[in-house]
Amino acid sequence: MLKINEIFYSIQGETSYVGNPTVFVRLTACNLRCTYCDTKYSYYEGEMQALENILQEVAKHKAPYVCVTGGEPLLQKRSSHIDEHFM
């Protein structure tokens, strides 16, 4: 189980993957409090979801890329289980 803030399809706007269709899996929780943060709602808001449900939602979008983001995704110990399915 992971606490998920949102899962959505968009165009990547950062990194070397700019412009590519991407499914974003935004996990809940962050302890960094960066001054430039544009997703403060991801600090606490979210719902627990089973990995199987997360993967099913991602698959619905049929995007070539998946970005696991946050908050700070590594605060959830099981977050690495998502990455294992997309490598």
MIDRENTOR-116120 format. One record per residue: residue number from 1; residue in one letter; x, y, z of N, C-alpha, C in turn. Coordinates in Angstrom, 3 decimals, decimal comma. Layout:
N
+-----+--------+----------+----------+----------+----------+----------+----------+----------+----------+----------+
! num ! residu !   n_east !  n_north !     n_up !  ca_east ! ca_north !    ca_up !   c_east !  c_north !     c_up !
+-----+--------+----------+----------+----------+----------+----------+----------+----------+----------+----------+
! NUM !      A !        X !        Y !        Z !        X !        Y !        Z !        X !        Y !        Z !
...
+-----+--------+----------+----------+----------+----------+----------+----------+----------+----------+----------+
END
This chain:
87
+-----+--------+----------+----------+----------+----------+----------+----------+----------+----------+----------+
! num ! residu !   n_east !  n_north !     n_up !  ca_east ! ca_north !    ca_up !   c_east !  c_north !     c_up !
+-----+--------+----------+----------+----------+----------+----------+----------+----------+----------+----------+
!   1 !      M !    0,839 !   -1,181 !    0,000 !    0,000 !    0,000 !    0,000 !    0,885 !    1,246 !    0,000 !
!   2 !      L !    0,447 !    2,224 !   -0,777 !    1,122 !    3,519 !   -0,830 !    0,078 !    4,622 !   -0,719 !
!   3 !      K !    0,444 !    5,724 !   -0,100 !   -0,456 !    6,864 !   -0,019 !   -0,241 !    7,706 !   -1,273 !
!   4 !      I !   -1,272 !    7,744 !   -2,112 !   -1,219 !    8,409 !   -3,403 !   -1,996 !    9,715 !   -3,340 !
!   5 !      N !   -1,357 !   10,776 !   -3,779 !   -2,012 !   12,070 !   -3,842 !   -2,833 !   12,169 !   -5,121 !
!   6 !      E !   -2,228 !   11,782 !   -6,251 !   -2,949 !   11,799 !   -7,514 !   -2,170 !   11,017 !   -8,569 !
!   7 !      I !   -2,901 !   10,563 !   -9,560 !   -2,320 !    9,929 !  -10,740 !   -2,952 !   10,629 !  -11,932 !
!   8 !      F !   -2,101 !   11,146 !  -12,827 !   -2,646 !   11,888 !  -13,954 !   -1,726 !   11,793 !  -15,172 !
!   9 !      Y !   -2,319 !   12,028 !  -16,325 !   -1,622 !   12,019 !  -17,604 !   -1,353 !   13,461 !  -18,011 !
!  10 !      S !   -0,126 !   13,728 !  -18,467 !    0,225 !   15,062 !  -18,927 !    1,447 !   14,973 !  -19,829 !
!  11 !      I !    1,958 !   16,104 !  -20,201 !    3,192 !   16,185 !  -20,975 !    4,312 !   16,570 !  -20,016 !
!  12 !      Q !    5,400 !   15,831 !  -20,050 !    6,535 !   16,101 !  -19,171 !    7,079 !   17,492 !  -19,462 !
!  13 !      G !    7,273 !   18,273 !  -18,418 !    7,752 !   19,637 !  -18,583 !    9,138 !   19,865 !  -18,024 !
!  14 !      E !    9,772 !   18,807 !  -17,536 !   11,097 !   18,929 !  -16,940 !   11,987 !   17,781 !  -17,416 !
!  15 !      T !   13,227 !   17,859 !  -17,120 !   14,249 !   16,845 !  -17,408 !   14,494 !   16,702 !  -18,913 !
!  16 !      S !   15,251 !   15,710 !  -19,268 !   15,539 !   15,461 !  -20,687 !   14,348 !   14,833 !  -21,412 !
!  17 !      Y !   13,273 !   14,540 !  -20,687 !   12,067 !   13,967 !  -21,278 !   11,003 !   15,016 !  -21,576 !
!  18 !      V !   11,364 !   16,286 !  -21,579 !   10,430 !   17,379 !  -21,865 !    9,679 !   17,090 !  -23,158 !
!  19 !      G !    8,367 !   17,291 !  -23,103 !    7,529 !   17,129 !  -24,287 !    6,959 !   15,738 !  -24,475 !
!  20 !      N !    7,383 !   14,779 !  -23,686 !    6,902 !   13,406 !  -23,841 !    5,635 !   13,152 !  -23,029 !
!  21 !      P !    4,687 !   12,407 !  -23,608 !    3,494 !   12,012 !  -22,863 !    3,908 !   11,152 !  -21,666 !
!  22 !      T !    3,383 !   11,484 !  -20,492 !    3,822 !   10,838 !  -19,257 !    2,649 !   10,677 !  -18,307 !
!  23 !      V !    2,642 !    9,573 !  -17,586 !    1,715 !    9,406 !  -16,468 !    2,492 !    9,751 !  -15,203 !
!  24 !      F !    1,947 !   10,657 !  -14,413 !    2,570 !   11,071 !  -13,167 !    1,875 !   10,379 !  -11,998 !
!  25 !      V !    2,661 !    9,748 !  -11,161 !    2,164 !    9,130 !   -9,938 !    2,721 !    9,980 !   -8,797 !
!  26 !      R !    1,863 !   10,838 !   -8,238 !    2,301 !   11,742 !   -7,176 !    1,996 !   11,110 !   -5,825 !
!  27 !      L !    3,053 !   10,792 !   -5,097 !    2,895 !   10,230 !   -3,767 !    2,716 !   11,343 !   -2,746 !
!  28 !      T !    2,089 !   10,998 !   -1,638 !    1,860 !   11,936 !   -0,547 !    3,051 !   11,914 !    0,401 !
!  29 !      A !    3,344 !   13,035 !    0,988 !    4,336 !   13,235 !    2,059 !    5,545 !   13,993 !    1,548 !
!  30 !      C !    5,954 !   14,961 !    2,341 !    7,172 !   15,696 !    2,049 !    7,656 !   16,384 !    3,320 !
!  31 !      N !    8,929 !   16,282 !    3,549 !    9,527 !   16,931 !    4,709 !   10,527 !   18,011 !    4,305 !
!  32 !      L !   10,640 !   18,299 !    3,019 !   11,666 !   19,219 !    2,539 !   11,261 !   20,691 !    2,631 !
!  33 !      R !   10,003 !   20,997 !    2,333 !    9,470 !   22,359 !    2,387 !   10,266 !   23,351 !    1,539 !
!  34 !      C !   10,512 !   22,993 !    0,306 !   11,220 !   23,871 !   -0,631 !   10,405 !   25,149 !   -0,846 !
!  35 !      T !   11,071 !   26,268 !   -0,907 !   10,377 !   27,542 !   -1,055 !    9,665 !   27,666 !   -2,403 !
!  36 !      Y !   10,120 !   26,942 !   -3,412 !    9,538 !   27,015 !   -4,753 !    8,481 !   25,935 !   -5,006 !
!  37 !      C !    8,102 !   25,186 !   -3,997 !    7,157 !   24,071 !   -4,162 !    5,820 !   24,554 !   -4,716 !
!  38 !      D !    5,338 !   23,857 !   -5,750 !    4,036 !   24,188 !   -6,321 !    2,998 !   23,109 !   -6,030 !
!  39 !      T !    3,334 !   22,174 !   -5,157 !    2,393 !   21,094 !   -4,837 !    2,307 !   20,875 !   -3,323 !
!  40 !      K !    2,137 !   21,950 !   -2,581 !    2,058 !   21,837 !   -1,118 !    0,904 !   20,947 !   -0,679 !
!  41 !      Y !   -0,102 !   20,819 !   -1,530 !   -1,225 !   19,935 !   -1,202 !   -0,779 !   18,472 !   -1,102 !
!  42 !      S !    0,378 !   18,146 !   -1,664 !    0,847 !   16,756 !   -1,606 !    1,563 !   16,442 !   -0,290 !
!  43 !      Y !    1,736 !   17,430 !    0,574 !    2,382 !   17,177 !    1,868 !    1,602 !   16,144 !    2,680 !
!  44 !      Y !    0,275 !   16,256 !    2,661 !   -0,548 !   15,411 !    3,532 !   -1,717 !   14,735 !    2,833 !
!  45 !      E !   -2,263 !   15,350 !    1,778 !   -3,481 !   14,830 !    1,151 !   -3,205 !   13,583 !    0,325 !
!  46 !      G !   -4,083 !   12,611 !    0,431 !   -3,956 !   11,405 !   -0,370 !   -4,727 !   10,256 !    0,231 !
!  47 !      E !   -4,759 !    9,166 !   -0,502 !   -5,457 !    7,961 !   -0,065 !   -4,557 !    6,755 !   -0,252 !
!  48 !      M !   -4,669 !    5,821 !    0,655 !   -3,902 !    4,584 !    0,550 !   -4,451 !    3,768 !   -0,620 !
!  49 !      Q !   -3,536 !    3,261 !   -1,445 !   -3,931 !    2,439 !   -2,590 !   -2,988 !    1,246 !   -2,692 !
!  50 !      A !   -3,537 !    0,140 !   -3,107 !   -2,741 !   -1,058 !   -3,334 !   -1,930 !   -0,889 !   -4,616 !
!  51 !      L !   -0,747 !   -1,465 !   -4,640 !    0,127 !   -1,369 !   -5,803 !   -0,589 !   -1,843 !   -7,066 !
!  52 !      E !   -1,346 !   -2,896 !   -6,977 !   -2,079 !   -3,413 !   -8,142 !   -3,026 !   -2,358 !   -8,718 !
!  53 !      N !   -3,709 !   -1,616 !   -7,862 !   -4,628 !   -0,565 !   -8,325 !   -3,868 !    0,588 !   -8,968 !
!  54 !      I !   -2,720 !    0,933 !   -8,398 !   -1,894 !    1,996 !   -8,960 !   -1,441 !    1,618 !  -10,364 !
!  55 !      L !   -0,965 !    0,399 !  -10,520 !   -0,487 !   -0,068 !  -11,819 !   -1,609 !   -0,121 !  -12,847 !
!  56 !      Q !   -2,803 !   -0,511 !  -12,431 !   -3,947 !   -0,545 !  -13,343 !   -4,297 !    0,858 !  -13,825 !
!  57 !      E !   -4,265 !    1,833 !  -12,920 !   -4,577 !    3,210 !  -13,296 !   -3,529 !    3,751 !  -14,264 !
!  58 !      V !   -2,276 !    3,471 !  -14,009 !   -1,197 !    3,914 !  -14,900 !   -1,377 !    3,292 !  -16,284 !
!  59 !      A !   -1,694 !    2,021 !  -16,335 !   -1,834 !    1,313 !  -17,608 !   -2,975 !    1,872 !  -18,465 !
!  60 !      K !   -4,011 !    2,399 !  -17,842 !   -5,146 !    2,960 !  -18,584 !   -4,727 !    4,079 !  -19,529 !
!  61 !      H !   -3,690 !    4,805 !  -19,172 !   -3,275 !    5,967 !  -19,960 !   -2,397 !    5,610 !  -21,152 !
!  62 !      K !   -1,816 !    4,435 !  -21,161 !   -1,005 !    3,955 !  -22,285 !    0,083 !    4,953 !  -22,701 !
!  63 !      A !    0,682 !    5,590 !  -21,738 !    1,760 !    6,544 !  -22,011 !    3,101 !    5,808 !  -22,025 !
!  64 !      P !    4,043 !    6,293 !  -22,812 !    5,344 !    5,621 !  -22,880 !    6,236 !    5,874 !  -21,660 !
!  65 !      Y !    5,880 !    6,873 !  -20,843 !    6,705 !    7,205 !  -19,680 !    5,855 !    7,327 !  -18,422 !
!  66 !      V !    6,471 !    6,987 !  -17,294 !    5,855 !    7,136 !  -15,980 !    6,832 !    7,893 !  -15,100 !
!  67 !      C !    6,324 !    8,882 !  -14,378 !    7,151 !    9,661 !  -13,464 !    6,574 !    9,521 !  -12,060 !
!  68 !      V !    7,339 !    8,939 !  -11,157 !    6,943 !    8,852 !   -9,753 !    7,492 !   10,099 !   -9,082 !
!  69 !      T !    6,592 !   10,882 !   -8,506 !    6,969 !   12,175 !   -7,963 !    6,305 !   12,374 !   -6,612 !
!  70 !      G !    6,432 !   13,544 !   -6,054 !    5,858 !   13,823 !   -4,750 !    5,521 !   15,290 !   -4,635 !
!  71 !      G !    5,553 !   15,699 !   -3,458 !    6,187 !   15,372 !   -2,202 !    7,605 !   14,817 !   -2,402 !
!  72 !      E !    7,962 !   14,052 !   -1,440 !    9,241 !   13,339 !   -1,439 !    8,931 !   11,844 !   -1,445 !
!  73 !      P !    8,923 !   11,223 !   -2,637 !    8,503 !    9,829 !   -2,765 !    9,257 !    8,849 !   -1,865 !
!  74 !      L !   10,500 !    9,120 !   -1,592 !   11,277 !    8,155 !   -0,823 !   10,907 !    8,114 !    0,653 !
!  75 !      L !   10,035 !    8,993 !    1,106 !    9,554 !    8,916 !    2,485 !    8,663 !    7,696 !    2,693 !
!  76 !      Q !    8,101 !    7,189 !    1,611 !    7,299 !    5,974 !    1,698 !    8,188 !    4,796 !    1,308 !
!  77 !      K !    8,472 !    3,959 !    2,264 !    9,433 !    2,869 !    2,051 !    9,064 !    1,963 !    0,890 !
!  78 !      R !    7,792 !    1,796 !    0,624 !    7,367 !    0,891 !   -0,447 !    7,378 !    1,557 !   -1,823 !
!  79 !      S !    7,802 !    2,813 !   -1,914 !    7,788 !    3,502 !   -3,204 !    8,685 !    2,827 !   -4,233 !
!  80 !      S !    9,723 !    2,168 !   -3,804 !   10,613 !    1,484 !   -4,752 !    9,894 !    0,354 !   -5,479 !
!  81 !      H !    8,812 !   -0,146 !   -4,921 !    8,067 !   -1,225 !   -5,582 !    7,405 !   -0,738 !   -6,867 !
!  82 !      I !    7,080 !    0,543 !   -6,946 !    6,508 !    1,089 !   -8,185 !    7,580 !    1,069 !   -9,265 !
!  83 !      D !    8,755 !    1,582 !   -8,947 !    9,842 !    1,649 !   -9,927 !   10,187 !    0,279 !  -10,503 !
!  84 !      E !   10,099 !   -0,761 !   -9,687 !   10,440 !   -2,112 !  -10,157 !    9,563 !   -2,533 !  -11,331 !
!  85 !      H !    8,354 !   -2,014 !  -11,398 !    7,414 !   -2,412 !  -12,449 !    7,609 !   -1,639 !  -13,751 !
!  86 !      F !    8,391 !   -0,575 !  -13,725 !    8,553 !    0,243 !  -14,911 !    9,967 !    0,233 !  -15,460 !
!  87 !      M !   10,830 !   -0,533 !  -14,902 !   12,215 !   -0,570 !  -15,385 !   12,388 !   -1,682 !  -16,392 !
+-----+--------+----------+----------+----------+----------+----------+----------+----------+----------+----------+
END
